[in-house]
Amino acid sequence: MALDHQTVKNIARLARLHIDESNVERYAVELSRILDFVEQMNRVDTQDVIPLAHPQEGRLRLRDDLVTETNQRDSLQKAAPEKEAGLYLVPKVIE
Amino acid sequence: MHNKPISELANDLVAKTVSSVELTQYFLSRIEQHENLNAFITVDPEFSLAQAREADRRIQQGDKSALIGVPIAHKDIFCTKGLLTTCGSRILSNFVSPYDATVIDRLNQNGAVILGKTNMDEFAMGSSNETSYFGPVKNPWDNATVPGGSSGGSAAAVAARIAPAATGTDTGGSIRQPAAFCGVTGFKPSYGQVSRYGMVAFASSLDQGGPITRSAEDAALLLNVVAGFDARDSTSVQRQTTDFVAGLGEDVQGLRIGLPTQFFGHGLDSEVERTVREALQEYEKLGATLIDIDLPNSDLCVPCYYVLAPSEASSNLARYDGVRYGYRAPDYSNLIDMYMKTRAEGFGEEVKRRIMIGTYALSAGYYDAYYVKAQQLRRLIAQDFEQAFAQCDVIMGPTTPTTAFAIGSKTDDPIAMYLNDIYTISVNLAGLPGISIPVGLDSTGKPIGLQIIGQYFGDTHVLNAAHRFQMTTDWHQLEPPGD
């Protein structure tokens, strides 16, 4: 599978990764090589095989719906790049 | 002192022939002497010595908890309250966790000392430790070669005897491959054995924490403290508590060892093969029998993994947005631009490559061709193991196709790098326990690892098989030259 430049840019947009125009070709080549490599999977017919998502499929625990965490806003927000009055600050999104 | 197993260090501490402060200081100075290895990202002597003083106080009061006062290094993927947890990435280069990972918490409760945080491939994505934002780690056996990865700092630290033991994590071989390259013992437990709470997520259905030590016995001792059910990890398995040390008592008489023909074929270095076969002869002398087995889908493990792991990673790493923690780009024009520049500047090349592959594999129109296809193959790979285990008790083979390679020799070829994990990846896909133990050196003096794979939750059998080999051989006691 050879990826074109537009596809690379679309993936980068979905992944929220800024890519310089000068790097698009390099990504196209590298990602295409990896996709060619993983497409070896097609050698095996998996028509009726049920996908395995997880080593413990279907065995996940449930717990009672109770409040178990205490409010730790201040300690959790210590690591935030910008905050004010207990809120995370981001660039303005509504004019 | 730096050659003593952790069981002996623990006994010395409880017998008060050495204090935790003395022991911690001793290893801190060894870390300083070996700074050129770049094995650690964070060392905070004040923090470690405060923990050591507390351990000494507890010992004075008669506390005999396992590992009390023993300094242990941690891969910088485990969250530690009050210390940096960077995951080898610029995007977490300023991150101080507000809580401890369960693995850390259990060791703290037992009185173990955090010796420092070890270097690693960024977000555990790599097989050479060269993707770390903090620079590559050098292999103590040959400073021109890589220590393996992603837990390269932990493996190098244990090999160089600058840490008595360390923790690591293994998503596709990240404990076993560096253990093989550095001549130490590295154990990846069954999926669900060790809590993933507070362990920075890479590929959640594959990630598993475990010990990197100088022997299987040390690994069992460390596991006794860190393993076991944790309600805070939804994939933690609820079972009876296992005493891994007590499980080391069985002989291997009659043990059926399966040798996958696919693990001894094309691409395997002849010296590695010869040395691994010599180790297998040792098992025969101990009364085990060797049986050829078939793992027909082995050659598709790497392609399967490089769809599933990047897919899970692209989802897990979506959380790094420059809003709640970590690095934020200094210049941006709006919110989306802030996300895009923060992530472009905060992540390294390999991490970005995998996020891109994963995003593509999960995107509309390609999901079935890549992600679902890989999950179907994953089932076939898991079934291959189930069928093999009808004929044998454990599976053995080389951990890696070659010994440690030169720094810089594979950084331009991602696929060549990925193929390093050709014998280790299938174990993660199936959720099985696996260990790498040192079984010899190649002609240039670089360590060679034997991998032992067990059935799901057959962790004690794997550790026991490794321990039996180490009881009658001394490869695990070999030290890197020049110290």
Interface residues (C-beta under 8 A of the other chain):
Chain A: L3 T7 V8 I11 A12 L14 A15 R16 L17 H18 I19 Y27 E30 L31 R33 I34 L35 F37 V38 E39 Q40 M41 N42 R43 V44 T46 V49 I50 P51 L52 A53 H54 P55 Q56 L60 R61 R63 Q72 S75 L76 Q77 K78 A79 A80 P81 E82 Y88 V90 P91 K92 V93
Chain B: N94 F95 V96 S97 P98 Y191 G192 S205 A231 S234 T235 V237 Q238 N297 D299 L300 V302 P303 C304 Y306 V307 S314 A318 D321 G322 V323 R324 Y325 G326 Y327 R328 Y332 S333 N334 L335 I336 D337 M338 Y339 M340 K341 R343 A344 F347 K352 R353 I355 M356 I357 T359 Y360 S363 Y370 V372 K373 A374 Q375 Q376 L377 R378 R379 L380 A382 P414 I415 Y418 A430 G431 Y456
